[in-house]
């Protein structure tokens, strides 16, 4: 397959970002997994999207450099990885979708994980705290010739910190809810 075909399989334009590739793969994997899709061609489609994802993620940085690096990446892929990727995709196609979702391979498609969200929480709190403490410090210790620090800048930075905190909180709640559902499903399947 060519690079363009790999992007087309995932329904993406060439040179899409890593995040776009991960999102597209999650959608297509759910759509084509034989455990969910009873269509006779679902298995082959699932194998194709898994192979495309594996290639694009593995070679994403190399593909955007020069033609020689691209040609070398394609040759290396064909020699060593394509067959292995194809076999892995076949194995994933034989498992249930819930088991597939618990594999390390599928989990790498997550954009937000717990660690990322905790870092975002800490960053948003730091923005808020530094904005408030910086403003109060400037009120107590103004620059010579300056009357007061800018309230507009203070409110703008505070708003950015609060929005960042709110968005992170929303994603964190969704992450926790998804984790709970996945645990319940895995416990149900074990029984």
Residue, then its C-alpha position, 0 to 999 in steps of 0.5 A: x500500500x502507499x502512504x495516500x492509501x493508508x490515510x484514505x483507509x482512515x478517512x484522513x487527508x495526507x499529513x494529518x496530525x497524530x491526534x487525528x490519526x488516533x481519533x480516526x482509528x478509534x472510530x474505524x476500529x469500532x465500526x469494523x471490528x468483527x465482534x460488532x460488525x457482522x458484515x463479511x468484509x468487516x474483518x478485512x476492513x478492520x485489519x486494513x485500518x489497524x495496519x494503516x494506523x500502525x504504519x502511520x503512527x510508527x512512521x509519522x515523524x519520518x513521513x514528513x521529512x524528505x522523499x528519501x526518508x519516506x522511501x526508506x520508511x516504506x521499504x523497511x515497513x514492507x520488509x519487517x513490520x507489515x507482515x507482523x502488523x497484519x498478523x496482529x490485526x488478524x489476532x485482534x479481529x478474532x477477539x471480542x471488541x471488549x477484549x480488544x479495547x483493553x489491549x495496550x495497542x488500543x489504549x495508545x489511541x487515547x488522546x487524554x489519559x489520567x496522567x495528562x488530565x492531572x497535569x492539565x489540572x495542575x497547570x490550570x491551578x498554577x495559572x489561577x494561583x500565579x495570576x491572583x498572587x501576581x496581581x496582588x503583589x503588583x497592587x502592593x508593590x507597583x512599578x515606579x510611575x505606574x498607578x495600578x496593574x491592568x485589571x483587564x490583563x488580570x481578568x483575562x489571565x484569570x478567565x483563561x485559567x478558569x476556562x482551562x480548569x473547567x475544560x479539564x474538569x469536564x474531560x476528567x469526569x468523562x474519563x472517570x465515567x468511561x473508566x467506570x463503564x469499562x471496569x463494569x463491562x470487564x467485571x460482567x464479562x468475567x462473570 
